[in-house]
């Protein structure tokens, strides 16, 4: 389960807590979060957050899980 993977990565210190990640993402991207995944391993771990914006456009925001830095975003 994705939630278990996220909690485990946070406990091991490999990823920042989801609340911190979402706070950073919501400052730049407005809309409803519809999906969150944690991908990769070690230093390459990323949160992939899908958001539906006010224009009904689906956006995937990629965030470095360890640094909480947004590394990219793309419309889907």
MODELLER restraints for C-alpha pairs under 7 A, 6 or more apart:
rsr = mdl.restraints
at = mdl.atoms
rsr.add(forms.Gaussian(group=physical.xy_distance, feature=features.Distance(at['CA:2:A'], at['CA:37:A']), mean=6.43, stdev=0.5))
rsr.add(forms.Gaussian(group=physical.xy_distance, feature=features.Distance(at['CA:6:A'], at['CA:38:A']), mean=6.54, stdev=0.5))
rsr.add(forms.Gaussian(group=physical.xy_distance, feature=features.Distance(at['CA:9:A'], at['CA:15:A']), mean=5.46, stdev=0.5))
rsr.add(forms.Gaussian(group=physical.xy_distance, feature=features.Distance(at['CA:10:A'], at['CA:16:A']), mean=5.80, stdev=0.5))
rsr.add(forms.Gaussian(group=physical.xy_distance, feature=features.Distance(at['CA:10:A'], at['CA:17:A']), mean=5.93, stdev=0.5))
rsr.add(forms.Gaussian(group=physical.xy_distance, feature=features.Distance(at['CA:14:A'], at['CA:42:A']), mean=6.63, stdev=0.5))
rsr.add(forms.Gaussian(group=physical.xy_distance, feature=features.Distance(at['CA:14:A'], at['CA:66:A']), mean=5.78, stdev=0.5))
rsr.add(forms.Gaussian(group=physical.xy_distance, feature=features.Distance(at['CA:15:A'], at['CA:65:A']), mean=4.61, stdev=0.5))
rsr.add(forms.Gaussian(group=physical.xy_distance, feature=features.Distance(at['CA:15:A'], at['CA:66:A']), mean=4.41, stdev=0.5))
rsr.add(forms.Gaussian(group=physical.xy_distance, feature=features.Distance(at['CA:16:A'], at['CA:65:A']), mean=5.82, stdev=0.5))
rsr.add(forms.Gaussian(group=physical.xy_distance, feature=features.Distance(at['CA:16:A'], at['CA:66:A']), mean=5.53, stdev=0.5))
rsr.add(forms.Gaussian(group=physical.xy_distance, feature=features.Distance(at['CA:16:A'], at['CA:68:A']), mean=6.58, stdev=0.5))
rsr.add(forms.Gaussian(group=physical.xy_distance, feature=features.Distance(at['CA:21:A'], at['CA:68:A']), mean=5.62, stdev=0.5))
rsr.add(forms.Gaussian(group=physical.xy_distance, feature=features.Distance(at['CA:30:A'], at['CA:53:A']), mean=6.00, stdev=0.5))
rsr.add(forms.Gaussian(group=physical.xy_distance, feature=features.Distance(at['CA:31:A'], at['CA:51:A']), mean=5.87, stdev=0.5))
rsr.add(forms.Gaussian(group=physical.xy_distance, feature=features.Distance(at['CA:31:A'], at['CA:52:A']), mean=5.39, stdev=0.5))
rsr.add(forms.Gaussian(group=physical.xy_distance, feature=features.Distance(at['CA:31:A'], at['CA:53:A']), mean=4.21, stdev=0.5))
rsr.add(forms.Gaussian(group=physical.xy_distance, feature=features.Distance(at['CA:31:A'], at['CA:54:A']), mean=5.96, stdev=0.5))
rsr.add(forms.Gaussian(group=physical.xy_distance, feature=features.Distance(at['CA:32:A'], at['CA:51:A']), mean=5.31, stdev=0.5))
rsr.add(forms.Gaussian(group=physical.xy_distance, feature=features.Distance(at['CA:32:A'], at['CA:52:A']), mean=5.29, stdev=0.5))
rsr.add(forms.Gaussian(group=physical.xy_distance, feature=features.Distance(at['CA:32:A'], at['CA:53:A']), mean=6.57, stdev=0.5))
rsr.add(forms.Gaussian(group=physical.xy_distance, feature=features.Distance(at['CA:33:A'], at['CA:49:A']), mean=6.97, stdev=0.5))
rsr.add(forms.Gaussian(group=physical.xy_distance, feature=features.Distance(at['CA:33:A'], at['CA:50:A']), mean=5.85, stdev=0.5))
rsr.add(forms.Gaussian(group=physical.xy_distance, feature=features.Distance(at['CA:33:A'], at['CA:51:A']), mean=4.42, stdev=0.5))
rsr.add(forms.Gaussian(group=physical.xy_distance, feature=features.Distance(at['CA:33:A'], at['CA:52:A']), mean=6.61, stdev=0.5))
rsr.add(forms.Gaussian(group=physical.xy_distance, feature=features.Distance(at['CA:34:A'], at['CA:50:A']), mean=5.66, stdev=0.5))
rsr.add(forms.Gaussian(group=physical.xy_distance, feature=features.Distance(at['CA:34:A'], at['CA:51:A']), mean=5.68, stdev=0.5))
rsr.add(forms.Gaussian(group=physical.xy_distance, feature=features.Distance(at['CA:35:A'], at['CA:49:A']), mean=5.78, stdev=0.5))
rsr.add(forms.Gaussian(group=physical.xy_distance, feature=features.Distance(at['CA:35:A'], at['CA:50:A']), mean=5.07, stdev=0.5))
rsr.add(forms.Gaussian(group=physical.xy_distance, feature=features.Distance(at['CA:36:A'], at['CA:47:A']), mean=6.81, stdev=0.5))
rsr.add(forms.Gaussian(group=physical.xy_distance, feature=features.Distance(at['CA:36:A'], at['CA:48:A']), mean=5.72, stdev=0.5))
rsr.add(forms.Gaussian(group=physical.xy_distance, feature=features.Distance(at['CA:36:A'], at['CA:49:A']), mean=4.60, stdev=0.5))
rsr.add(forms.Gaussian(group=physical.xy_distance, feature=features.Distance(at['CA:36:A'], at['CA:50:A']), mean=6.46, stdev=0.5))
rsr.add(forms.Gaussian(group=physical.xy_distance, feature=features.Distance(at['CA:37:A'], at['CA:47:A']), mean=5.63, stdev=0.5))
rsr.add(forms.Gaussian(group=physical.xy_distance, feature=features.Distance(at['CA:37:A'], at['CA:48:A']), mean=5.14, stdev=0.5))
rsr.add(forms.Gaussian(group=physical.xy_distance, feature=features.Distance(at['CA:37:A'], at['CA:49:A']), mean=6.56, stdev=0.5))
rsr.add(forms.Gaussian(group=physical.xy_distance, feature=features.Distance(at['CA:38:A'], at['CA:45:A']), mean=6.85, stdev=0.5))
rsr.add(forms.Gaussian(group=physical.xy_distance, feature=features.Distance(at['CA:38:A'], at['CA:46:A']), mean=5.64, stdev=0.5))
rsr.add(forms.Gaussian(group=physical.xy_distance, feature=features.Distance(at['CA:38:A'], at['CA:47:A']), mean=4.53, stdev=0.5))
rsr.add(forms.Gaussian(group=physical.xy_distance, feature=features.Distance(at['CA:38:A'], at['CA:48:A']), mean=6.24, stdev=0.5))
rsr.add(forms.Gaussian(group=physical.xy_distance, feature=features.Distance(at['CA:39:A'], at['CA:45:A']), mean=5.52, stdev=0.5))
rsr.add(forms.Gaussian(group=physical.xy_distance, feature=features.Distance(at['CA:39:A'], at['CA:46:A']), mean=5.29, stdev=0.5))
rsr.add(forms.Gaussian(group=physical.xy_distance, feature=features.Distance(at['CA:39:A'], at['CA:47:A']), mean=6.36, stdev=0.5))
rsr.add(forms.Gaussian(group=physical.xy_distance, feature=features.Distance(at['CA:40:A'], at['CA:46:A']), mean=6.27, stdev=0.5))
rsr.add(forms.Gaussian(group=physical.xy_distance, feature=features.Distance(at['CA:45:A'], at['CA:64:A']), mean=6.38, stdev=0.5))
rsr.add(forms.Gaussian(group=physical.xy_distance, feature=features.Distance(at['CA:45:A'], at['CA:65:A']), mean=5.57, stdev=0.5))
rsr.add(forms.Gaussian(group=physical.xy_distance, feature=features.Distance(at['CA:46:A'], at['CA:62:A']), mean=6.33, stdev=0.5))
rsr.add(forms.Gaussian(group=physical.xy_distance, feature=features.Distance(at['CA:46:A'], at['CA:63:A']), mean=5.38, stdev=0.5))
rsr.add(forms.Gaussian(group=physical.xy_distance, feature=features.Distance(at['CA:46:A'], at['CA:64:A']), mean=4.68, stdev=0.5))
rsr.add(forms.Gaussian(group=physical.xy_distance, feature=features.Distance(at['CA:46:A'], at['CA:65:A']), mean=4.77, stdev=0.5))
rsr.add(forms.Gaussian(group=physical.xy_distance, feature=features.Distance(at['CA:47:A'], at['CA:62:A']), mean=5.79, stdev=0.5))
rsr.add(forms.Gaussian(group=physical.xy_distance, feature=features.Distance(at['CA:47:A'], at['CA:63:A']), mean=5.11, stdev=0.5))
rsr.add(forms.Gaussian(group=physical.xy_distance, feature=features.Distance(at['CA:47:A'], at['CA:64:A']), mean=6.48, stdev=0.5))
rsr.add(forms.Gaussian(group=physical.xy_distance, feature=features.Distance(at['CA:47:A'], at['CA:65:A']), mean=5.70, stdev=0.5))
rsr.add(forms.Gaussian(group=physical.xy_distance, feature=features.Distance(at['CA:48:A'], at['CA:60:A']), mean=6.38, stdev=0.5))
rsr.add(forms.Gaussian(group=physical.xy_distance, feature=features.Distance(at['CA:48:A'], at['CA:61:A']), mean=5.73, stdev=0.5))
rsr.add(forms.Gaussian(group=physical.xy_distance, feature=features.Distance(at['CA:48:A'], at['CA:62:A']), mean=4.73, stdev=0.5))
rsr.add(forms.Gaussian(group=physical.xy_distance, feature=features.Distance(at['CA:48:A'], at['CA:63:A']), mean=6.52, stdev=0.5))
rsr.add(forms.Gaussian(group=physical.xy_distance, feature=features.Distance(at['CA:49:A'], at['CA:60:A']), mean=5.45, stdev=0.5))
rsr.add(forms.Gaussian(group=physical.xy_distance, feature=features.Distance(at['CA:49:A'], at['CA:61:A']), mean=5.13, stdev=0.5))
rsr.add(forms.Gaussian(group=physical.xy_distance, feature=features.Distance(at['CA:49:A'], at['CA:62:A']), mean=6.49, stdev=0.5))
rsr.add(forms.Gaussian(group=physical.xy_distance, feature=features.Distance(at['CA:50:A'], at['CA:58:A']), mean=6.69, stdev=0.5))
rsr.add(forms.Gaussian(group=physical.xy_distance, feature=features.Distance(at['CA:50:A'], at['CA:59:A']), mean=5.52, stdev=0.5))
rsr.add(forms.Gaussian(group=physical.xy_distance, feature=features.Distance(at['CA:50:A'], at['CA:60:A']), mean=4.35, stdev=0.5))
rsr.add(forms.Gaussian(group=physical.xy_distance, feature=features.Distance(at['CA:50:A'], at['CA:61:A']), mean=6.32, stdev=0.5))
rsr.add(forms.Gaussian(group=physical.xy_distance, feature=features.Distance(at['CA:51:A'], at['CA:58:A']), mean=5.69, stdev=0.5))
rsr.add(forms.Gaussian(group=physical.xy_distance, feature=features.Distance(at['CA:51:A'], at['CA:59:A']), mean=5.21, stdev=0.5))
rsr.add(forms.Gaussian(group=physical.xy_distance, feature=features.Distance(at['CA:51:A'], at['CA:60:A']), mean=6.37, stdev=0.5))
rsr.add(forms.Gaussian(group=physical.xy_distance, feature=features.Distance(at['CA:52:A'], at['CA:58:A']), mean=4.56, stdev=0.5))
rsr.add(forms.Gaussian(group=physical.xy_distance, feature=features.Distance(at['CA:52:A'], at['CA:59:A']), mean=6.30, stdev=0.5))
rsr.add(forms.Gaussian(group=physical.xy_distance, feature=features.Distance(at['CA:58:A'], at['CA:75:A']), mean=5.77, stdev=0.5))
rsr.add(forms.Gaussian(group=physical.xy_distance, feature=features.Distance(at['CA:58:A'], at['CA:76:A']), mean=5.54, stdev=0.5))
rsr.add(forms.Gaussian(group=physical.xy_distance, feature=features.Distance(at['CA:59:A'], at['CA:73:A']), mean=6.74, stdev=0.5))
rsr.add(forms.Gaussian(group=physical.xy_distance, feature=features.Distance(at['CA:59:A'], at['CA:74:A']), mean=5.58, stdev=0.5))
rsr.add(forms.Gaussian(group=physical.xy_distance, feature=features.Distance(at['CA:59:A'], at['CA:75:A']), mean=4.36, stdev=0.5))
rsr.add(forms.Gaussian(group=physical.xy_distance, feature=features.Distance(at['CA:59:A'], at['CA:76:A']), mean=5.81, stdev=0.5))
rsr.add(forms.Gaussian(group=physical.xy_distance, feature=features.Distance(at['CA:60:A'], at['CA:73:A']), mean=5.50, stdev=0.5))
rsr.add(forms.Gaussian(group=physical.xy_distance, feature=features.Distance(at['CA:60:A'], at['CA:74:A']), mean=5.47, stdev=0.5))
rsr.add(forms.Gaussian(group=physical.xy_distance, feature=features.Distance(at['CA:60:A'], at['CA:75:A']), mean=6.32, stdev=0.5))
rsr.add(forms.Gaussian(group=physical.xy_distance, feature=features.Distance(at['CA:60:A'], at['CA:76:A']), mean=6.93, stdev=0.5))
rsr.add(forms.Gaussian(group=physical.xy_distance, feature=features.Distance(at['CA:61:A'], at['CA:72:A']), mean=5.94, stdev=0.5))
rsr.add(forms.Gaussian(group=physical.xy_distance, feature=features.Distance(at['CA:61:A'], at['CA:73:A']), mean=4.24, stdev=0.5))
rsr.add(forms.Gaussian(group=physical.xy_distance, feature=features.Distance(at['CA:61:A'], at['CA:74:A']), mean=6.69, stdev=0.5))
rsr.add(forms.Gaussian(group=physical.xy_distance, feature=features.Distance(at['CA:62:A'], at['CA:70:A']), mean=5.96, stdev=0.5))
rsr.add(forms.Gaussian(group=physical.xy_distance, feature=features.Distance(at['CA:62:A'], at['CA:71:A']), mean=5.62, stdev=0.5))
rsr.add(forms.Gaussian(group=physical.xy_distance, feature=features.Distance(at['CA:62:A'], at['CA:72:A']), mean=5.21, stdev=0.5))
rsr.add(forms.Gaussian(group=physical.xy_distance, feature=features.Distance(at['CA:62:A'], at['CA:73:A']), mean=5.94, stdev=0.5))
rsr.add(forms.Gaussian(group=physical.xy_distance, feature=features.Distance(at['CA:63:A'], at['CA:69:A']), mean=5.52, stdev=0.5))
rsr.add(forms.Gaussian(group=physical.xy_distance, feature=features.Distance(at['CA:63:A'], at['CA:70:A']), mean=4.28, stdev=0.5))
rsr.add(forms.Gaussian(group=physical.xy_distance, feature=features.Distance(at['CA:63:A'], at['CA:71:A']), mean=5.43, stdev=0.5))
rsr.add(forms.Gaussian(group=physical.xy_distance, feature=features.Distance(at['CA:64:A'], at['CA:70:A']), mean=6.34, stdev=0.5))
rsr.add(forms.Gaussian(group=physical.xy_distance, feature=features.Distance(at['CA:64:A'], at['CA:71:A']), mean=6.50, stdev=0.5))
